[in-house]
């Protein structure tokens, strides 16, 4: 991304803060444009970067194709992080989730092709694998749109890929800040005693995006290898004295997270630190993918939080909490 113009949608969110900070430290982009619809969040974020001429802010919504078209003029790289992502919110506001997560994705694909953006990486979620809730279903559609965008672009320069990961430790709306907000009360609510979740830091999420930008040929879904943890262990680490109260599953909630289902195993490769799901159909016959045959995962392979070989201990989480005292895991902004 050195000397390139980079735009991130949803750039004032938890991931956006981390991405902007880490990218400015590691690379020297010509411009780094934060595209989002909340003027107050932009104003707060802009104060942190008022002395950095590389950082620009652009008010807009991914639902607004014309505004997105204007924002991506002269842009080389787009990171698509904007989404309606809270599961119960999407369940009770399905039309709004579809407008942002599906129509917004279509708009991003269209304008990036029309403006000749070189590389586009879209953020996905474990909930897009075998989805049971509306949020997951909309993100599965979004993933399909970005993968298909490589065919849709014809012979143009635009390439699209996707990164997929689970529970981001400390992100807005996630379980750690919620438990911290309840710390000191007599009990913490647990939806199911057997529930497990993948655990990834914002820094790891940013690094996975960088990997995709560096490695992508177009159409791949990148899945970071990360540890799992039981939700009851997360709760007891946050507040060891609290009683755990079982309250039942929320609408659209899964007991375990899945990032790769058995249907994707035939196209999934073990790349060491991450898995790569390659596209089916016309794109799948590319020569470089045939060279990876020895890295193909076994038939019927799944990557789920309950069958993970890597588990985060309570001590590891406790150490993370001590380093991120507010439980939000945000990279300090300069």
C-alpha positions in Angstrom: 0.0 0.0 0.0 3.0 2.3 -0.2 2.2 5.3 -2.3 -1.3 4.0 -3.0 -4.7 5.5 -2.3 -6.6 3.4 0.2 -10.3 3.7 1.2 -12.0 1.8 4.1 -15.8 1.7 4.4 -17.0 1.7 7.9 -13.7 3.2 8.8 -14.8 4.7 12.2 -15.6 1.2 13.7 -13.4 -0.9 15.9 -11.7 -2.5 13.0 -11.3 0.8 11.1 -9.5 2.4 14.1 -7.1 -0.5 14.2 -6.6 -0.7 10.5 -5.9 3.0 10.1 -3.4 3.1 12.9 -1.5 0.0 11.9 -1.5 0.7 8.2 -0.1 4.2 8.8 2.7 2.8 10.9 3.7 -0.1 8.6 3.1 1.5 5.2 3.1 5.0 3.6 -0.1 5.3 1.6 -0.6 8.4 -0.5 -4.1 8.7 0.9 -6.0 6.8 3.5 -9.7 7.7 3.2 -12.2 6.9 6.0 -15.6 6.5 4.5 -18.5 6.3 7.0 -21.9 7.8 7.7 -21.5 9.0 11.3 -20.1 12.6 11.3 -19.6 12.6 15.1 -17.4 9.5 15.0 -15.4 11.0 12.1 -15.0 14.3 14.0 -13.6 12.4 17.0 -11.3 10.3 14.9 -10.1 13.3 12.8 -8.8 15.0 16.0 -6.3 12.1 16.4 -4.9 12.5 12.8 -5.2 16.3 12.3 -1.4 16.5 11.7 -1.3 13.6 9.2 -2.0 14.9 5.7 -2.4 11.3 4.4 -5.7 10.8 6.3 -8.9 12.0 4.7 -12.6 11.7 5.8 -15.6 11.2 3.5 -19.1 11.2 4.9 -21.3 8.7 3.0 -23.2 5.4 3.2 -22.5 2.3 1.2 -26.3 2.3 0.4 -25.7 5.5 -1.6 -24.0 4.3 -4.9 -23.5 7.8 -6.3 -21.6 9.0 -3.1 -19.6 5.8 -3.1 -18.7 6.4 -6.8 -17.4 9.8 -6.0 -15.4 8.6 -3.0 -13.6 5.8 -5.0 -12.3 8.0 -7.8 -8.5 7.5 -8.0 -8.5 4.9 -5.3 -6.2 1.8 -5.6 -7.3 -0.3 -2.7 -10.7 -0.7 -1.0 -11.3 -2.4 2.4 -15.0 -3.0 2.9 -15.7 -3.1 6.6 -19.2 -1.4 6.7 -21.9 -3.7 8.0 -25.0 -4.0 10.1 -23.5 -6.8 12.3 -25.3 -7.2 15.6 -27.3 -10.5 15.3 -30.5 -9.4 17.2 -30.5 -6.1 15.4 -30.5 -7.8 12.0 -33.2 -10.2 13.1 -35.6 -7.4 14.1 -34.6 -5.0 11.3 -34.2 -7.4 8.3 -34.8 -4.8 5.6 -32.1 -2.5 7.0 -29.6 -5.3 7.2 -30.2 -6.3 3.6 -29.9 -2.7 2.4 -26.4 -2.3 4.1 -25.0 -5.8 3.9 -26.2 -6.9 0.4 -27.2 -3.8 -1.5 -24.2 -2.0 0.0 -21.9 -4.9 -1.2 -23.4 -4.7 -4.7 -22.6 -1.0 -4.8 -19.0 -1.5 -3.7 -18.5 -4.2 -6.4 -20.0 -1.9 -9.1 -18.2 1.3 -8.2 -14.8 -0.4 -7.8 -15.1 -2.0 -11.2 -16.3 1.2 -12.8 -13.5 3.3 -11.2 -10.7 0.7 -11.9 -9.9 0.0 -8.2 -7.1 -2.6 -8.3 -7.7 -4.7 -5.1 -10.8 -5.0 -2.9 -10.9 -7.0 0.3 -14.3 -7.4 2.1 -14.6 -8.4 5.8 -16.8 -11.4 6.5 -17.8 -13.4 9.6 -18.0 -16.9 10.9 -21.8 -16.5 10.7 -21.6 -16.6 6.9 -20.6 -20.3 7.1 -23.8 -22.4 7.3 -25.8 -19.4 8.4 -28.8 -19.7 10.7 -29.5 -16.0 11.3 -30.2 -13.1 8.9 -26.9 -11.4 9.6 -25.0 -14.6 8.6 -27.3 -15.0 5.5 -26.7 -11.4 4.3 -22.9 -11.9 4.8 -22.9 -15.1 2.9 -24.6 -13.3 0.0 -22.1 -10.5 0.3 -19.2 -13.1 0.2 -20.7 -14.6 -3.0 -21.0 -11.1 -4.6 -17.4 -10.3 -3.9 -16.2 -13.6 -5.2 -18.4 -13.3 -8.3 -17.1 -9.8 -8.8 -13.9 -11.3 -10.3 -16.0 -12.6 -13.2 -18.2 -9.6 -13.3 -15.2 -7.3 -13.9 -14.5 -9.1 -17.2 -11.0 -8.2 -18.3 -10.7 -5.2 -16.0 -8.0 -4.7 -13.4 -10.2 -5.1 -10.3 -9.7 -8.1 -8.1 -11.9 -9.1 -5.1 -11.2 -11.3 -2.1 -12.7 -11.9 1.3 -11.4 -12.3 4.9 -13.4 -14.3 7.4 -12.8 -14.5 11.2 -14.7 -15.0 14.4 -15.4 -13.0 17.6 -13.1 -10.0 17.6 -11.9 -9.5 21.2 -13.2 -6.2 22.5 -15.0 -5.0 19.4 -18.2 -3.1 19.8 -21.2 -5.3 20.7 -19.0 -8.3 21.5 -19.1 -10.4 24.7 -16.0 -9.1 26.6 -17.2 -5.4 26.8 -20.7 -6.7 27.8 -19.3 -8.8 30.6 -17.1 -5.9 31.8 -20.2 -3.6 31.9 -21.9 -6.2 34.2 -18.8 -6.7 36.4 -19.6 -6.3 40.1 -23.2 -7.4 39.7 -24.3 -10.6 41.4 -24.5 -12.6 38.2 -23.4 -12.7 34.5 -25.9 -14.0 31.9 -24.8 -17.0 29.9 -26.9 -18.1 26.9 -25.7 -21.7 27.0 -23.1 -23.4 29.2 -21.5 -25.3 26.3 -21.2 -22.3 24.0 -17.8 -21.7 22.4 -16.3 -18.8 20.4 -13.3 -18.1 18.3 -11.0 -15.4 19.7 -9.1 -13.0 17.5 -7.5 -9.6 18.3 -8.0 -6.5 16.1 -4.3 -6.6 15.3 -4.6 -10.1 13.9 -7.7 -9.1 11.9 -5.7 -6.3 10.3 -2.8 -8.6 9.5 -5.1 -11.0 7.8 -6.3 -8.2 5.5 -2.7 -7.3 4.7 -2.1 -11.0 3.9 -5.1 -11.0 1.5 -3.9 -7.8 -0.2 -0.5 -9.3 -0.7 -1.4 -12.8 -1.8 -4.8 -12.5 -3.6 -5.3 -13.5 -7.2 -9.0 -12.8 -6.9 -11.9 -14.9 -5.5 -10.2 -16.3 -2.4 -11.7 -16.4 1.1 -9.0 -16.2 3.8 -9.7 -17.7 7.2 -7.3 -17.0 10.1 -6.3 -19.8 12.4 -7.2 -18.6 15.9 -7.9 -20.2 19.3 -11.3 -21.0 20.8 -12.7 -20.4 24.3 -15.8 -21.4 26.2 -18.0 -18.4 27.0 -18.3 -19.6 30.6 -14.5 -19.3 30.9 -14.6 -15.8 29.4 -17.2 -14.8 32.0 -15.4 -16.3 34.9 -12.1 -14.7 33.8 -13.7 -11.2 33.6 -15.4 -11.6 36.9 -14.4 -14.6 39.0 -16.8 -13.8 41.8 -19.9 -13.6 39.7 -22.5 -16.3 39.5 -23.2 -17.5 36.0 -26.9 -17.4 35.2 -28.1 -19.5 32.2 -30.6 -17.3 30.3 -31.1 -19.2 27.0 -30.2 -18.7 23.4 -30.9 -15.3 21.7 -32.7 -15.2 18.4 -30.4 -16.4 15.6 -27.5 -17.3 17.9 -25.3 -20.4 17.4 -23.9 -22.6 20.2 -20.6 -22.9 18.3 -19.0 -20.7 15.6 -18.1 -22.2 12.2 -15.8 -20.6 9.7 -15.4 -23.5 7.2 -18.1 -26.0 6.5 -17.7 -29.5 5.0 -19.1 -28.2 1.7 -16.1 -25.9 1.3 -13.5 -28.6 2.2 -13.0 -29.6 -1.5 -11.7 -26.0 -2.2 -9.9 -25.3 1.1 -6.1 -25.2 1.5 -4.0 -25.2 4.6 -1.6 -22.3 4.2 0.1 -22.5 7.6 -1.2 -19.5 9.6 -4.5 -19.5 7.7 -6.9 -21.4 5.5 -7.7 -20.3 2.0 -11.1 -21.2 0.4 -10.7 -21.0 -3.3 -13.6 -20.1 -5.7 -15.7 -22.7 -7.4 -16.7 -22.5 -11.1 -14.9 -20.7 -13.8 -12.2 -19.2 -11.5 -11.3 -22.5 -9.9 -9.5 -23.9 -12.9 -6.6 -21.4 -12.6 -3.2 -22.9 -12.8 -1.8 -21.5 -9.6 -4.5 -23.2 -7.6 -3.6 -26.6 -9.1 -0.1 -26.2 -7.6 -1.6 -26.3 -4.1 -2.9 -29.9 -4.3 -0.6 -31.0 -1.4 -2.2 -28.4 0.9 -5.8 -29.5 0.3 -7.6 -30.2 3.6 -9.1 -33.7 4.1 -12.6 -34.5 2.7 -15.3 -33.5 5.2 -13.1 -31.0 7.0 -14.7 -28.4 9.1 -13.2 -25.5 11.1 -15.5 -24.8 14.1 -14.9 -23.4 17.5 -15.8 -26.6 19.3 -13.5 -28.9 17.3 -10.5 -26.5 17.3 -7.1 -27.8 18.3 -6.0 -24.4 19.7 -7.7 -23.1 22.9 -7.1 -19.8 24.7 -6.5 -20.3 28.4 -7.9 -18.1 31.2 -4.4 -16.8 31.9 -4.0 -15.7 28.3 -7.3 -13.9 28.4 -6.4 -12.4 31.7 -3.1 -11.1 30.3 -5.0 -9.6 27.3 -7.5 -7.9 29.7 -4.7 -6.4 31.7 -3.2 -4.9 28.6 -6.5 -3.6 27.4 -8.0 -2.4 30.6 -11.2 -1.1 29.0 -11.8 -4.5 27.4 -12.1 -2.9 24.0 -8.8 -4.0 22.5 -8.4 -0.8 20.6 -4.9 0.1 19.2 -3.9 3.4 20.8 -4.3 6.2 18.4 -1.6 8.9 18.0 
